[in-house]
């Protein structure tokens, strides 16, 4: 390993997605990440798209680059082993419930006594304060609680043939657990900053983030309210929504009223949206006026919104935007996607085809940038997935190994910690450690 975190050892007490994805990214940066699992393994091993009893597609995706050690932290011997591992480490990451940590001997106060300059990163669901503190939480709950599902969730449910489930209420955005991933990214940022601080001062510290905090942060554009530019949707939520709920309106009835206060931005909807062409769907992304003018020239349209003194709130302006949007839709349907993409690209207008994520495995851009890597898994066979997400001129990140088998590295890691082969075998026989 030659990454910028070479020589840094991280002990990970994390499961499912949010904590483990941070371990993948830190491993790519060169850290030695030791994943401590219970004897039965991370529950995500049997999670999304299982391969067998201990391996799944979901687990492989968020555990690349680590070594697995299985320890029973409910035993005195298991906790003693963990404390030795931590004494030789730089960072600990956890995402267990806060009330569980002391009983397992992996809370910050305990581990700080073992390693005074430890960098300790804790993920909670809702944070340590407030009425929700201590409650369990998952990506789905955060999408629902913080407005992601209300803003973007599809109301017509999940469909398969004639079967429809979840109709009438917003569905979970399934393409990715966005809150989990955002939280994992924030852990990496915080850990690296804390290591830099320790390098300068010799001082370790505890870092805390939550799924809740990250769900709010990634919605900053919608969440932000400015006194001198109030939004109609915020006024609706503050003043009308409580009365409508009290009156017993259904979610769909309330949502229809909310959408009226948060109308489709037809102005942007011409230049920043997806379009059906004669054959496929493309996306057009123009957020600046110079780009929008270039797109208008490509389309051969006159847009009065570029005129000086234009009033976007005027009724005729709103109707013009709606009419123009429909006209542009009809126009783009007249030519195939490849032709439109050529027209836009030649003019310097941002445009791209609309594809499925599975198409990215063989996409020329994915391959050219090295974002798709291949590894061999002992159970799953060939695995293709996203690789390190940044490039460095001197210390390049590297995907060092496939996700580990349950307890695959227990003997190796414990031997590095100074335990003899006989001691390790005794731990195995006693059940305090599982070796493979």
C-alpha positions in Angstrom: 0.0 0.0 0.0 1.4 3.4 -1.0 -1.6 5.6 -0.3 -1.4 8.8 1.8 -2.7 6.9 4.9 0.0 4.2 4.6 1.0 3.2 8.2 -2.4 4.2 9.7 -4.3 1.3 11.3 -8.0 1.6 11.7 -10.1 -0.8 13.8 -13.7 -0.8 12.5 -16.7 -1.8 14.7 -19.2 -1.0 12.0 -21.9 -2.9 10.2 -24.5 -2.6 7.4 -23.6 0.4 5.2 -22.8 3.9 6.7 -19.8 2.8 8.8 -18.4 0.2 6.5 -18.3 2.4 3.4 -16.0 4.8 5.2 -13.7 1.9 5.8 -13.6 1.1 2.1 -12.6 4.7 1.3 -10.0 4.9 4.0 -8.5 1.6 2.9 -8.3 2.9 -0.7 -6.2 5.8 0.8 -3.8 3.3 2.2 -5.0 2.6 5.7 -4.9 -0.9 7.2 -8.6 -1.4 8.1 -9.3 -4.3 10.5 -13.0 -5.1 10.6 -14.0 -6.6 13.9 -17.1 -8.7 13.5 -19.1 -10.8 16.1 -18.6 -14.6 15.8 -21.7 -14.8 13.5 -20.4 -11.9 11.3 -21.7 -8.6 10.2 -25.5 -9.0 9.6 -25.1 -7.4 6.2 -23.3 -10.6 5.1 -26.8 -12.1 4.7 -28.2 -8.8 3.4 -28.8 -7.5 -0.1 -28.6 -10.2 -2.8 -27.2 -13.1 -0.7 -24.8 -15.5 -2.4 -24.6 -18.0 0.5 -25.1 -17.9 4.3 -22.1 -15.6 4.9 -21.6 -13.6 1.6 -23.8 -11.2 -0.3 -23.5 -8.6 -3.0 -24.3 -5.9 -0.5 -21.6 -6.9 1.8 -19.0 -7.2 -0.9 -19.9 -3.7 -2.2 -19.1 -1.9 1.2 -16.3 -4.0 2.6 -13.5 -4.0 0.0 -10.0 -3.6 1.2 -10.4 -4.8 4.8 -9.2 -7.6 7.0 -11.8 -9.5 9.1 -11.4 -10.5 12.7 -14.2 -12.3 14.5 -14.3 -11.7 18.3 -16.9 -12.2 21.0 -17.0 -8.8 22.8 -19.4 -10.1 25.4 -16.5 -12.2 26.8 -13.7 -10.8 28.9 -11.1 -12.4 26.7 -12.7 -10.9 23.5 -12.6 -7.4 25.0 -9.0 -7.9 26.2 -8.0 -8.8 22.6 -9.8 -5.8 21.2 -8.0 -3.5 23.7 -4.7 -4.8 22.6 -5.6 -4.3 18.9 -6.7 -0.7 19.7 -3.5 0.0 21.6 -1.7 -0.6 18.4 -4.1 1.4 16.2 -4.6 5.0 15.2 -8.4 5.2 14.6 -11.5 3.4 15.8 -14.8 3.7 13.9 -18.1 2.6 15.4 -21.8 2.7 14.5 -23.3 0.6 17.2 -26.1 2.0 19.4 -24.6 4.3 22.0 -26.0 2.2 24.9 -24.3 -0.9 23.6 -20.8 0.5 23.4 -19.8 0.5 27.1 -21.1 -3.1 27.6 -18.8 -4.2 24.8 -15.8 -2.2 26.1 -15.6 -0.1 22.9 -16.9 3.3 24.1 -14.6 6.3 23.7 -13.8 6.7 27.4 -12.7 3.1 27.7 -10.6 3.0 24.5 -9.1 6.4 25.2 -7.7 4.9 28.4 -6.1 2.2 26.2 -4.8 4.6 23.6 -4.7 8.2 24.8 -4.1 9.8 21.3 -6.9 7.7 19.7 -9.0 9.2 16.9 -12.5 7.8 17.6 -15.3 8.2 15.1 -18.8 7.4 16.1 -21.9 7.3 13.9 -25.3 7.5 15.6 -28.7 7.6 14.1 -30.0 11.0 15.4 -27.1 12.4 17.5 -26.6 12.2 21.3 -29.0 15.0 22.2 -32.7 15.7 21.7 -35.9 13.6 22.0 -34.8 11.1 19.3 -31.3 10.5 20.8 -30.8 6.8 21.3 -33.4 5.8 18.8 -32.4 3.3 16.1 -32.4 4.7 12.6 -31.7 3.7 9.0 -31.4 5.4 5.7 -35.1 4.8 5.0 -36.2 6.6 8.2 -34.0 9.5 7.5 -35.3 9.9 3.9 -38.8 10.0 5.3 -38.2 12.2 8.4 -36.1 14.9 6.7 -38.1 15.4 3.5 -36.2 13.4 0.9 -39.1 11.1 0.2 -41.7 13.9 0.4 -39.7 15.8 -2.2 -38.7 13.0 -4.6 -40.5 9.8 -3.7 -42.8 8.4 -6.4 -46.4 8.0 -5.3 -47.5 5.3 -7.7 -45.7 2.6 -5.8 -43.6 -0.3 -6.9 -44.9 -2.1 -10.0 -44.2 -5.6 -11.3 -46.7 -6.7 -14.0 -50.2 -6.1 -12.5 -48.9 -6.0 -9.0 -48.6 -2.6 -7.3 -47.4 -2.0 -3.7 -46.8 1.1 -1.7 -49.2 3.2 -3.9 -50.4 6.5 -2.6 -47.5 7.3 -0.3 -43.9 8.3 -1.3 -41.6 5.3 -1.8 -38.0 5.0 -0.7 -35.4 6.2 -3.2 -33.9 2.8 -3.9 -31.1 3.6 -6.3 -28.7 4.2 -3.4 -28.8 4.6 0.4 -27.9 8.2 0.0 -27.9 9.1 3.6 -25.7 6.1 4.5 -23.2 7.0 1.9 -23.1 10.7 2.7 -22.5 9.7 6.4 -19.6 7.4 5.4 -18.0 10.2 3.3 -18.3 12.6 6.2 -16.5 10.0 8.5 -13.6 9.9 6.0 -13.4 13.7 5.9 -13.5 13.9 9.7 -11.0 11.1 10.3 -8.4 12.6 7.9 -8.8 16.0 9.5 -8.5 14.6 13.0 -5.3 12.7 12.0 -3.9 15.9 10.7 -4.7 17.6 14.0 -3.1 14.8 15.9 0.0 15.0 13.7 0.4 18.7 14.7 -0.6 18.5 18.3 -0.3 14.9 19.4 -3.9 15.1 20.6 -6.5 12.5 19.7 -10.3 13.1 20.0 -13.8 11.8 19.5 -15.7 12.7 16.4 -19.4 12.2 16.2 -21.7 12.4 13.2 -25.2 11.1 12.5 -27.4 9.9 9.7 -29.8 12.7 10.7 -27.1 15.4 10.4 -26.0 14.2 7.0 -29.6 13.9 5.7 -30.0 17.6 6.4 -26.6 18.6 5.1 -27.2 17.0 1.6 -30.5 18.9 1.3 -28.9 22.2 2.0 -30.4 23.9 -1.0 -33.9 23.0 -0.1 -33.5 23.3 3.7 -32.1 26.9 3.7 -34.6 29.6 4.4 -33.7 33.3 3.9 -35.7 36.0 5.8 -35.8 38.4 2.9 -36.6 35.8 0.3 -39.3 33.6 1.9 -40.5 30.5 0.0 -44.2 29.7 -0.5 -43.6 26.1 0.5 -42.0 27.1 3.8 -45.0 29.3 4.6 -47.3 26.4 3.7 -45.5 24.0 6.0 -45.5 26.5 8.9 -49.1 27.8 8.6 -51.3 25.5 6.6 -49.9 22.0 7.0 -50.8 21.6 10.7 -54.4 22.6 10.0 -54.7 20.2 7.0 -53.4 17.3 9.0 -55.7 18.1 11.8 -58.6 18.1 9.3 -57.7 14.6 8.3 -56.7 15.1 4.7 -54.9 12.2 3.1 -51.2 12.4 2.2 -52.0 12.7 -1.5 -54.4 15.6 -0.9 -51.9 17.4 1.2 -49.1 16.7 -1.2 -51.1 18.2 -4.1 -51.5 21.4 -2.2 -47.8 21.4 -1.2 -46.8 21.0 -4.9 -48.9 24.1 -5.8 -46.7 26.1 -3.3 -43.6 24.5 -4.7 -44.3 24.7 -8.5 -42.3 23.1 -11.2 -39.7 25.6 -12.2 -40.6 25.8 -15.9 -37.9 28.3 -16.6 -35.2 25.8 -15.6 -37.3 23.0 -16.9 -36.4 23.8 -20.5 -32.7 24.0 -20.0 -32.2 21.6 -17.0 -34.1 18.4 -17.5 -34.5 15.2 -19.4 -36.1 14.9 -22.8 -37.5 12.1 -24.9 -35.9 12.2 -28.4 -37.0 10.2 -31.4 -35.4 7.1 -30.0 -33.9 7.5 -26.5 -33.9 9.9 -23.6 -31.2 12.6 -23.0 -30.5 15.1 -20.3 -29.7 18.8 -20.8 -27.9 20.7 -18.0 -27.6 24.5 -18.4 -27.6 26.3 -15.1 -26.0 29.6 -16.3 -27.5 32.1 -18.6 -24.7 31.9 -21.2 -25.3 28.1 -21.4 -29.0 28.6 -21.7 -28.6 31.0 -24.5 -26.4 28.5 -26.3 -29.0 25.8 -25.9 -31.7 28.2 -27.2 -29.6 28.9 -30.3 -29.3 25.1 -30.8 -33.0 24.7 -30.6 -33.7 27.8 -32.7 -36.1 29.3 -30.2 -36.7 32.9 -29.0 -36.9 33.0 -25.2 -38.3 36.3 -23.8 -36.7 35.5 -20.4 -33.4 36.7 -21.8 -34.9 40.2 -22.4 -34.0 43.1 -20.1 -36.7 43.9 -17.6 -38.3 40.4 -17.8 -40.6 39.7 -14.9 -40.7 35.9 -14.2 -43.6 36.3 -11.8 -46.0 37.8 -14.3 -48.9 35.6 -15.4 -48.0 35.9 -19.0 -44.4 35.0 -18.3 -45.4 31.8 -16.5 -47.7 30.8 -19.3 -45.0 31.5 -21.9 -42.6 29.2 -20.0 -45.2 26.4 -19.9 -46.0 26.8 -23.6 -42.3 26.9 -24.6 -41.5 23.9 -22.6 -44.1 21.9 -24.4 -43.0 23.2 -27.8 -39.4 22.2 -27.0 -40.5 18.7 -26.0 -42.2 18.2 -29.3 -39.1 19.6 -31.2 -36.7 17.3 -29.5 -38.8 14.3 -30.3 -38.2 14.9 -33.9 -34.5 13.9 -34.0 -32.7 10.9 -32.5 -30.5 11.2 -29.4 -27.2 10.9 -31.1 -28.0 13.8 -33.4 -29.1 16.0 -30.5 -26.1 15.2 -28.5 -23.8 16.1 -31.4 -25.6 19.4 -31.9 -25.4 20.3 -28.2 -21.8 19.1 -27.8 -20.6 21.0 -30.8 -22.1 24.2 -29.3 -20.5 23.5 -25.9 -23.9 22.8 -24.2 -23.8 20.2 -21.4 -25.9 17.2 -22.5 -25.7 13.4 -21.9 -27.7 10.3 -22.6 -30.0 8.9 -19.8 -28.8 5.4 -18.9 -29.2 2.8 -16.2 -26.5 2.4 -13.6 -25.8 -1.2 -14.8 -24.7 0.3 -18.1 -21.9 2.1 -16.3 -20.0 -1.2 -15.9 -19.0 -1.2 -19.6 -19.4 2.5 -20.3 -16.4 4.1 -22.1 -16.2 6.9 -19.7 -16.2 4.6 -16.6 -13.5 2.5 -18.2 -11.4 5.4 -19.4 -11.3 7.0 -15.9 -10.5 3.7 -14.2 -13.7 3.9 -12.1 -14.6 0.2 -12.8 -12.3 -2.3 -11.3 -12.3 -6.1 -11.3 -11.5 -8.4 -8.4 -11.9 -12.1 -7.8 -14.1 -13.2 -4.9 -13.7 -16.8 -3.6 -17.5 -17.3 -3.5 -18.9 -14.7 -5.9 -16.4 -15.1 -8.7 -15.5 -12.1 -10.8 -16.6 -8.8 -9.2 -16.9 -5.6 -11.1 -17.6 -2.4 -9.2 -16.5 1.2 -8.6 -12.9 1.7 -7.6 -11.1 4.5 -5.8 -12.8 7.8 -6.5 -9.8 10.2 -6.6 -6.5 10.2 -8.4 -3.2 11.4 -6.8 0.0 12.2 -8.5 2.3 10.8 -5.8 0.4 8.5 -3.5 -2.4 7.0 -5.6 -5.3 5.3 -3.8 -5.6 1.5 -4.5 -8.2 -1.2 -4.0 -6.0 -3.6 -2.2 -8.2 -6.6 -1.7 -11.7 -8.0 -2.1 -14.1 -8.0 0.9 -12.9 -10.5 3.6 -14.5 -13.7 4.5 -15.9 -13.9 8.0 -13.0 -14.1 10.4 -10.6 -14.7 7.5 -7.7 -12.7 9.1 -8.3 -13.4 12.8 -5.1 -15.6 13.1 -3.1 -13.2 11.0 -4.1 -10.0 12.9 -3.8 -11.6 16.3 -0.3 -12.9 15.5 0.7 -9.4 14.5 -0.7 -8.2 17.8 1.8 -10.5 19.6 -0.4 -13.5 20.4 1.2 -16.9 20.0 -0.3 -19.7 17.8 -1.2 -21.6 21.0 -3.0 -18.6 22.5 -4.9 -18.0 19.3 -6.0 -21.6 19.1 -7.1 -21.3 22.8 -9.2 -18.2 21.9 -10.8 -20.1 19.1 -11.6 -23.2 21.2 -13.1 -21.0 24.0 -15.2 -19.1 21.4 -13.8 -15.7 22.2 -12.3 -15.5 18.7 -13.5 -17.2 15.5 -10.6 -18.0 13.1 -12.1 -18.4 9.6 
